[in-house]
Every structure is written in structure tokens, then in C-alpha cells.
């Protein structure tokens, strides 16, 4: 059929032209056969009810198809990775469960032992015999214990230390705990907590102030000693700090360290002081010890 005019087409001509022209076939989506529930909520592909429920039918998809199509409110389970992500990360708790120290088991070797009169040639207050750490300075020993009670699980850690506290003592210290103290006093200290036990131990084994003062004043570092041992300055300073703490002139938090360190620095030979800056140039004791 031809159109009458190339510029004007009536509705009748357009309809006749469209009907006469070959039509392009538009693909249609496949029709889904009607589904019928089986006895147990299952379906068959042909549309007939599955007499055996979801346990019959296609071996690959039968059970899942019956469960998914029969229960319209069923929510498909997430893949294994998604479930892990959902239960772990989407809750806002990103901590590794293994990072928790609530079940941390402290061992005796983690701390060391306190033996006040153990042979300490360098007089530093701590000795390593190659296997164990032995403290001869009660202040160093108690400070070591307190490092284990600084986290969120300190209460559980304190209970562990209280339980094996007597095994951390040696020599005169264990005799003090087992013989000098009465049973009632030991029970009292345990009930009062770890801090009370450490305080009693410190009071008993803090060196005599007069003896510590004498040792502090007599200690002197020569250039000859430094020439023999590269660590002589550090050892000398640590020893004098120990005496100062026993004397009571050095605070537990080292806030007055500079004044004490000036006295220690003054007890060195002039040649050493000329190469080692005075403590007043440094902000903290840690900074000064790194300089040494």
C-alpha cells in the first residue's frame, strides 16, 4: 500500500499502513507454570501438587524450592562469610576476642622473685642468673608487680598474684612471710588486697635510711671505671637512684628526679661531667637516661 501524500497522512491511512507492514517479533519472557503446594509445602514443575512434599521432586533443588516457595516469609540465610561479618563487625565490636586478658594466666616466672640478700655484685637491686630474675631491691620488685595491674583486667590479675605471692619470696623475705607474720596478720593482708601486701613488704625490707645515705654519699664514679666498662655510667646512676629512693629523697613517680640527679652527676669525675650534660637540660628522667 502507498501513502497518498508524503507530507500529510490521515489516521485511517496510517492505521491501514501499519496493519499491512510486516511486524517485528518482540521476544516475550518465558511463562512460569502455575505452582501448587504439596502436602508439606512442596511444589512440582508441572504445576501438579507434589504428594511427597518438599522431600520429593528435583534432587538438586527440591528441598530448597519447597522451603523457599512454600514459606513466603522465609528469609534466605546469608552466606557463611556474610554471617560472620554480620555477627562480628556490624555489631560495632571490632576487638579480637583473643585480645581479651580476662582469662590471662600469670606465671611466677613472668614476675621473678624477691630475695633481699641475694648476691648482687653490681648492687643494682636486680640480678639475672641466666634463668630467673631475682630482685634484691624491694622497690624494684613491687614496681614490677604493679606493671601487671595497670590494665582493664587488673582485678583478676591481682587475685592470681595474691594466690601465689608466697612463692615469689626467697631467703629472708619468705621467712618474714611464713614465720614473722602471725596467721591472723597474713589473712588480714590477703583480705585487704595486693596493695596492702606490697606495702607491708616494702616497710619490712626498705634499706635503713642511714645506711642508704652513707652509700649514696660514698659512691663516686671515676674515668678509669668508665674506660673499663661502657655501661659504667648507667650502672652508677641506677645504683645511686636506688639509694636515693631508699633514703626517701626520690619520689615514687620521679617528679623530683632533676634535683636528685644533679647530686648524682656531681659525684662523677670532672672529665666525665665535661662530656655529659647536666640533668637540667632534659625534661624527664627517661630522656636523661637515654642520653647516658
Residue pairs with C-beta under 8 A, 6 or more apart in sequence:
1 16
1 17
1 20
3 9
3 13
3 17
4 13
9 17
33 45
33 46
33 47
34 47
35 43
35 47
35 69
36 43
36 44
36 47
36 48
36 49
37 43
37 49
37 70
38 44
38 49
38 50
38 51
38 52
38 53
38 54
38 56
38 66
39 49
39 50
39 51
39 52
39 53
40 52
40 53
40 54
40 55
40 66
40 70
41 53
41 54
41 66
41 67
41 69
41 70
41 71
42 50
42 52
42 53
42 54
42 55
42 56
42 57
42 62
42 65
42 66
42 70
43 49
43 50
43 57
43 65
43 66
43 69
43 70
44 50
44 57
45 57
45 58
50 56
50 57
50 66
53 66
54 62
54 63
54 65
54 66
54 67
54 70
55 62
55 63
55 66
56 62
57 65
57 66
58 65
67 74
68 74
68 76
77 83
78 86
88 94
100 153
101 151
101 152
101 153
101 156
101 157
102 153
102 156
104 153
104 156
104 157
105 160
106 148
106 157
106 160
106 161
108 164
108 167
108 168
109 132
110 148
111 133
111 144
111 145
111 148
111 161
111 168
112 126
112 132
112 133
112 134
112 135
112 141
112 144
112 168
113 132
113 133
113 134
113 135
113 168
113 169
113 170
114 134
114 135
114 136
114 138
114 141
114 168
114 169
114 170
114 173
114 201
114 205
115 134
115 135
115 136
115 169
115 170
115 171
115 172
115 173
116 136
116 138
116 171
116 172
116 173
116 205
117 136
117 171
117 172
118 127
118 134
118 136
118 170
118 171
119 127
120 126
120 127
120 136
122 235
122 239
123 239
123 242
124 137
124 235
124 238
124 239
124 242
125 135
125 136
125 137
125 139
125 140
125 238
125 242
126 133
126 134
126 135
126 136
126 137
126 140
127 133
127 134
127 135
127 136
128 134
134 170
135 141
135 144
137 242
138 201
138 202
138 204
138 205
138 206
139 202
139 206
139 242
139 245
139 246
140 242
141 201
142 198
142 201
142 202
145 161
145 194
145 198
146 198
148 154
148 157
148 161
149 157
149 158
149 161
149 194
151 157
158 193
158 194
161 168
161 194
162 190
162 193
162 194
162 197
165 177
165 194
165 197
166 174
166 177
166 178
169 176
169 177
172 205
173 201
173 205
176 201
176 204
176 205
177 186
180 204
181 189
189 196
189 197
189 200
190 197
206 246
207 243
207 246
209 246
209 247
209 248
212 243
212 244
212 246
212 247
213 243
213 247
215 243
216 240
216 243
216 244
216 247
216 263
219 236
219 239
219 240
219 243
219 267
220 267
220 268
220 269
221 232
221 233
221 236
221 267
221 268
221 269
221 272
222 269
223 269
223 271
223 272
225 232
225 236
226 232
226 233
226 272
229 235
233 268
233 272
233 276
233 292
234 289
234 292
236 264
236 268
237 261
237 264
237 289
237 292
240 264
240 267
241 250
241 260
241 264
244 250
244 260
244 263
244 264
245 252
249 256
249 260
250 256
250 257
250 260
251 257
254 284
254 285
257 279
257 284
257 285
257 288
258 279
258 280
258 282
261 279
261 285
261 288
262 278
262 279
262 280
265 273
265 276
265 278
265 279
266 273
268 276
276 291
276 292
277 291
279 288
282 288
282 291
